[in-house]
Amino acid sequence: MSQIKLVVFDANGVCINGGFPETSQALGKKFKRDWKEIYAVLYTKYFNMAAVKKISQQSAWADAIKELNLPITVKEIKKIHYGLMSVNKATINLVNSLKKKYQVALLSKNTRSHFNDLNKLFPKMSSAFGKNMINTWEYNLPKASPETMKFILKRFKASPAEAVYIDDQEQNLQAAKDLGVHTILFKNFSQANKKLKTILK
């Protein structure tokens, strides 16, 4: 069995609590709308377009507001969005602990402006990963793809069997799993940490 060399963490949902599902739920409650409908437009449609450079982040917010016909400004929606986020201290402590023995990396699917906002808001996350933060937007890569995982493995000189990838979305893990990377679907910290300890043994 190969020795693990690299542990890759997702950002929102793993290192950071909160994100588009929570924002959509808050907007749904505020405007008495189905939050899943809001999420489908705000995240699935427009944010995903921005994340692959088809539109700007500013347009993603504005276009979603317009399509959903929400009585809110971009500034207000961003305040709600970022206000619902917090750093997952347990995950960041784990990252800092793992660094002593393994390479650790952050793999995120964000626009440049959104990712910069996250780094400013959560300096503990930035300092934990340092230069090992990969935002797929910068490399024109779709996150849930074999190309992205191969890029990560090459960059950190690890084989699939020597890597672990932790994400809170099943679809983001499939390509890595197909390549032979150890994957963990993050449901909560204790569950993910328990599984990681088993793999690292």
C-alpha positions, -999 to +999 in steps of 0.1 A: +000+000+000+014+034-010+024+059+017+002+090+016+021+121+006-007+146-002-040+157+015-062+180-006-090+200+010-120+218-006-126+254+006-164+261+011-181+233+031-148+219+044-124+247+055-151+273+055-186+270+070-213+285+048-216+292+011-242+293-016-266+268-001-268+288+032-271+321+012-299+306-009-317+294+023-314+329+039-327+346+008-356+321+006-366+328+041-362+366+037-383+367+005-406+337+011-393+318-019-382+283-025-345+283-016-337+255-040-350+276-069-327+304-057-298+281-055-304+267-090-302+302-104-276+318-081-251+290-079-258+262-104-265+286-133-246+319-128-218+312-103-208+282-123-207+303-154-185+328-136-162+301-123-153+291-158-148+327-170-180+329-191-192+359-172-178+381-144-185+376-107-203+409-106-225+398-135-232+365-118-247+383-088-266+409-109-280+384-134-292+361-107-309+389-089-326+400-121-337+365-132-351+357-097-366+392-095-353+397-059-357+432-043-320+433-033-288+449-045-255+432-053-240+449-023-267+436+000-266+400-013-228+399-009-232+411+027-256+382+034-234+357+016-201+365+034-219+373+067-231+336+069-195+323+065-170+313+092-138+295+092-140+258+103-114+260+131-113+222+135-104+217+098-077+244+099-062+230+130-061+196+113-044+212+082-017+228+104-011+195+122-009+175+089+017+199+075+043+185+098+043+152+079+023+156+047+019+180+018-015+198+022-033+217-006-065+237-010-085+230-042-112+256-048-137+265-076-141+302-072-138+333-094-107+354-086-126+381-068-146+356-047-115+337-038-097+369-029-126+379-007-124+345+011-087+349+017-092+384+032-120+372+054-103+341+065-065+347+070-062+315+091-071+295+060-046+315+039-018+310+064-025+273+068-021+266+031+002+293+021+013+289-016-005+255-018-039+271-027-052+261-061-082+281-075-094+263-107-104+297-122-068+307-125-059+276-146-091+274-168-098+241-153-132+226-144-130+214-108-148+181-111-125+167-138-096+142-143-076+171-158-077+191-125-068+161-104-039+152-127-027+188-125-027+187-087-009+153-086+017+165-110+022+198-091+028+180-058+046+150-073+022+124-059+006+094-075-032+089-072-026+062-045-005+087-025-032+113-024-064+120-004-091+144-015-117+158+009-148+176-005-184+181+006-199+175-029-200+140-042-198+151-079-164+168-072-149+135-059-159+112-087-131+120-112-105+117-084-119+084-073-118+071-109-081+079-110-074+060-078-072+089-054-085+082-018-116+103-014-137+115+016-171+129+013-171+156+041-204+155+061-189+169+093-155+173+108-155+142+131-167+119+104-142+131+079-113+131+104-121+096+114-120+084+078-088+103+071-071+087+101-080+053+088-065+061+054-033+076+069-027+044+089 
